[in-house]
């Protein structure tokens, strides 16, 4: 039975979903599940949840916990990473509050923009330290990374480490389910081909029984049925001809067209939820103690349902040879012709006993590749800063970020970066 390590297992709700997915498979039901976190209190709750999940599914895994990362990884076959360096406070709060003083607003701030840049710079060193441990104590491990900014993190790991890794997100399958509901077609009857970069991939084909379903998506616009929370993406469908995977609130901050300080009419027209991630975090924090009490209550039953995450399916396919297609974030080694060869792309991957095998896509429609390149520029410079410690590349990344460049002049960009680096202090020692 494999040893599966949860890095950041104190993310209890997400860990619960992945645990349930793993233990649903009879072939994995007696695996060794090692839960690691630096927060012993959260780890204790996650252990209780793990045992409840196993009981609910009639599984008999070995469940162990530790706050020692190296001990957790020793002999691991798989590692699921779900950490957040610097946490909601101060990390995420700084990424919102300091740019706001410059008139630069965000919705999620975990993938691109100055928030995504800072999140990458404080996360990549931790991931690489983790990979160095893996190279010594479990060199054959497969690292399944769920940590944002996905493309930058995966890119940095692939450049600086020998560890096999694939970055995982749920936006491809999740958006496909949303679109199925919008057009009234059962999700199980839809087939699609999607490719691009994480959070900026597009459905190149979206079909049922070989019939193109894009006309039905355009019909949603024509009939005025666009969901209020999805106005940005349907606008981009109208402009680009293809539908993007990540949510409207995410997409709005990857481009220069929607969030403008002197255009409140745009914010209202496209229903853009500024500071959305802060709101979500505050709700989760407010609900946590009640949720935790429920998790820890011996009398409270735990409902376990399969999620649509790829992690457990990948492990099952690698262990059993059952072939599956998942969407993974991997290096663009000849996969997409009109994106840089060294960047990180999101493409369909076959998974079986032979490993995670990315699919060659060829050339993307030129307007899609051009849009992605604006984001790849930021990713490349941020990764360069993280791997070389050269502070100037942080400024370069910020000045080339589409949303930042649309709102700030160069003096403001430099001042903002200086302030963010200073505020992050202990998490960015290479630059301070």
N, C-alpha and C positions, 0 to 999 in steps of 0.2 A: 504493500500500500504506500502511496506517495506521502511525503511530508510537505504540507502546504502552510506557508507562513503568511500571516496577516500583519503587514507593517502599517501601524496606525490603526490598530484594532479598536482604539477608543472611539472611533467614528462608528458608534454602536449600531445605528439604524442601517447604514450602508453595509457594515460587516454582517449584520443579521441577514440581509438580502443575499449576499454572496454565500454565506454559510448554508442558507436554505437551498440555494441553487446547487451547491456542491453535494450536499447530503441527499438531495433528491435522486441522485444517480446511485444505484446499488453498487456499481463498481468502485465508487468513491466513499461509500458509507462507513468504511473502517479506516479511513485515512488518519494520519496524525495531523491535527490542526493546532498550530502554534500561534498564539495571539500575542503580539508585541505592541507595547505603547509606552511612551515616557510618562503618562499619567496613570498612576496605579489605581486611582479611584475609578476612572472610566474603564480601565482594563478589568477591574473586578466585575463591573456591570456587564461588560461584554462576555466575560466567562459565563456568567449566569445565563445570559441570552443564548450563548452557544450550546450550553447543556440543555436548555429548553427546546431549542431547534432540533437537536439530536433526538430528544425524547419524543417530540411531536411527530418526527418522521420515522421513528423506530430504527434509527441509525446507531451504530456503536463505534464512533470515532474515538481516538485518543485525543483529549483536549488538554493542552498545557498553556500556561501563560508565563510571561517574563517581561521585565523592564530592561533586559540586557539584549540589545540588538544582535550582537555577534553570536551570542548563545542561541538566540531564536533562529538565526540563519544557518547554523551549523548543520550540514547535511540536508539542506532544503532541496526539494525538487522544483517547487514553484513558490514564488513570492508575489503576493498581491499588495500593491502599494497604494495607500490612500491617506497620505499625510498632508498636513497644512502647516508649513513653517511660519512661525510667529502668530499663528492663530487668527481668529477674528479680531481680537484686540491684542497687540496694537496693529498687527500687519495689515489686515483688510481696511480697518478704519483709517489708517494713514494713507492708504492708496486712494481713498475717496476724499478725505478732508483737506489734504494739502493741495491737490489739483483744483478743488472747488474754490480755493482762495484766489486762484488765477483765472477763474471763470470757466474752467474745464470740467465738464460734468461727465459722469459715467453711469452705466446701468449695472454691469456685473464686474468689470475690471479684473477678470482673472485670466484673460487670454491674450489680449493685445492692449494698445494704449500704454500710458505710463504705469497704470496699475498692473497690467500684464508683465511689463518689463521688470518692475520691482519684484513682483511675485516670482518671476523666473530667477532673478539674481539671488534671492534669498533661499530658493528651493534647490537649484542645481548643485551647489556645493554639498548639501545634505545628501542628495541622491548619489552623487559621485563617491562620497565617503561610504555610503551604504554599498555601492558597487565594489569598492575596494575590499570591504569585508567579504562580499560574495566571492570575489576572485580567489580569496584565501580559504574560505570554509565551505563553499558550495559552488565551484566554478561551472558546473553543468546546469545550474538553475535556469529556469525561464522566468523572467521578470515581467509581470503583467501590471503595467503602470496606469493608474486612474487619476494621476495628479496633474492638475492644470498649472501653468499653460502647457497643454499636452504636446504641441509640436516642438516647442523650445526644449522641454525636458527630455523628450525622446531623442531629439537631435543631439543634445549635449551628451547623453548617455552613450549614444551610438558612436560619437566621435572620440570620447575619452575613456571608454571601457570596453572590455571584451565580453561582457555579459550579454546573453541573448535577451532581447526585450521587444515588446510590442506595446504600443500605447492604445488604450481602450476608452471608448466614449459610447454613449447611447444615442447620440443625435441622429445617426443615419436611420436606424430602425425605429426610433421614437418618432421622428418626423414623418416617416412613411406611414405609421399608424395614424397620425393626425390627418394626413392628406387623404387616407382611405376613408376616414369619417367625414371629411369635408365633401367628398364626391359620392358618398354612399356606396362604396364598393368594399366588400369584405377584405380585410388586410390579407387573409390567407390566400386570396386569389390574385394578389398583385405580385409582379416580379419587377425588379429594377436593377439598374447598374448605376452606381454612384462613385464619384472620384473627385479628388481635389486635395485640400489641406484641412486639417481638423477645424471644425466649426465653419469652414468655408469650402465645403464640398457640395457638388451639385448632382442632381439626378439626371444622368445623360439619357437614360431610358426609364420610363415609368409606364408599365403595361399590364394588361390582363389578357391572357391567351393570345399574345402577340399583337393585341390592339393597343395603339397609343392612347394613354389616358390624359395626356396633356390638354387636349381640347376640353375635357371636363374640368380641369383646374382653371383654365381661362374662363370657363363658364361661371365659376364661382365669382370671379371679378365682375363679369358682365351682368350677373343677376344680383349684385350687391350683397352677397352672402359671405364676404370676407370676415372672419372672426375679428373682433375688436383687438384682441391680443396678438394678431398676426398680420397687421396691416403692412408693416415694413417688408416682409418677405413676399407678400403678394405683389407689392409695388415693384420689387426687384424681378419677379417673374415677368411682369409686364414690360420691364425695361431690358432685361437680358435674355428672356426666352426660356430660362431654366429655373428650377426651384432649388433654393439653398437649404442645407440641412439644419443649421443651428437656428435657435429661436430669434424672433424679431428683436427682442431686447438685447441679445448678444450682437446680432448683425449691425444694429444701428451704431455701435461704437467702433466698428471695424472700418468704417467708411466716412467720408467727409460731408455727407449730404443730409443727415437727419437731425443731429444734435448740434444746435447752434445757439449761443447765448442770447443773440439778438433776434431770434426767430421762435418765440413761444408758440406761434401758430403751427410750426412744424411739429413741435412736441405734442400739441393737442391733436393735430390732424392724423398723425401716425400713432398716437396713443403710446408714447415712449415712456416707460416707467423709470425715471431718473432715480438713482440710489436704490434700485430694486434689490441688489444683493444685501445691502445693509438691512433693509426691511426683513428679508427672508431670515437672515441670521438672528435678528432680534426676536422674531417669532419663535425660531427654533430654541433659542436660549430661554425664552419665557416658558416654553412648553416642556423643556427638558426634565425638570424635576418631577413633574407629574408623570411623564413618560418613563422616567427612570424608576419611580416607585412602582409603576405597573410592571415593568420588566422584572424587578426584583421580588415582586410579590409571589410567594410560592403557590398561592391559590389561583393566580391569574393565568389563564391559558394563553398560549402564544400562537397566533395564526401565522402559518408559514405558507406562502404562495410563491411560485416561481417568478423571478423578475425577467426582464428582457436584456440583462447584461450578458456580455460574451464570456466573462472570465471562466466560469465553471464549464461551459461548453468546450472552451479551448483545452482545459485540463483533461476533460473526459476524452476528447478526440486524440490528444497526444498519448494518453494512457491506453486507450482501447483500439485506436486506429479507425474509429467511426469517422468518416469524412464529413466535414462541415465547411460552409463558407461563412466567414465573419468579416467585418470591416475593421481593419487595424491601421495604426499609424506606424509607418516604417520608413526607412530611408529610401529616397527616390533613385534607386540604382537601375536606371533604364526603364522605369515604370510609366512615367508621364513625360513625353518628349519635350513639351514646351514649358516645363518648370525646371529650375536648376537641378542638376544631377545630385548635388549634395544636400538638398533640402529634405524635410520630412513631409511625407504625403499620406493621405488616407485613401486606401484602396481595398477592394475585396481581396481576401486571402483564403486560400484553401488550407485547412488544418487536418492533419492525420498523423500517423506514426512518423512521417518524414519531417514534421515540424510545421511552422507557420510559413506558408509559401505565397508571397504576394503575386497578384495578377498584373500583367502588363496591360496598360490602358491605351497607349499611343498618345496622340495629340488631343488635347482638350479644345473645345470651341475657343477661338482666340480671345474673345471678350472675357471669358471666364479665367483663362490663364493670366491675362493682364491684370484682372482684379486681384487674383491670388498673389501675384508678384508683389503688389504693394504691401501685403502682409508679410510675405517671405522676407522682404528687405529688413523689416523690423526684427523678425525672428533671427535672421542671420547675424545681425549686429549685436543683438542681446546675447546670443550664444557665444559670439566671439569675445564679448566683454567678460562673460562668466568663465570662459576657459583660459583667457590670457590675463585677467585682472586689469585690463587697460580701461581706465575710467572714461577716456574720450569716446569709446564706442557706445557708452550709455547715452551720451548726448546725441550721437549720430542716430542711434535707434529711435530716440524720442523725436528728433527733428524730421525723421522720415515717416513717423507714424501718421496715417492719413487724417485721423480725427484731431490729433494734437496740432498738426501743421495747419489745419483749417481754422484753428481758433487762436493760436499763439504766435507771436513773432519769435525770432531766434534768441533775443535777450531773455524773453520770458521762459523759453524752453530751457535755457541753461540755468536760470535761477531756480526753476521748478525742480530740475534734476538735482541740483546742489542741495536744495532743501529736503528732498526725499531721501537722498543718501545720508544726510546728517541725521534725519529723524529715525532711519532704520538702524543706525549705529551698529549694535552688536551683531546684527544679521548680515551686514555687508562690510566686514572688517577689511576686505581686500581693497576697498575704495576709500576708506576713512583714515 
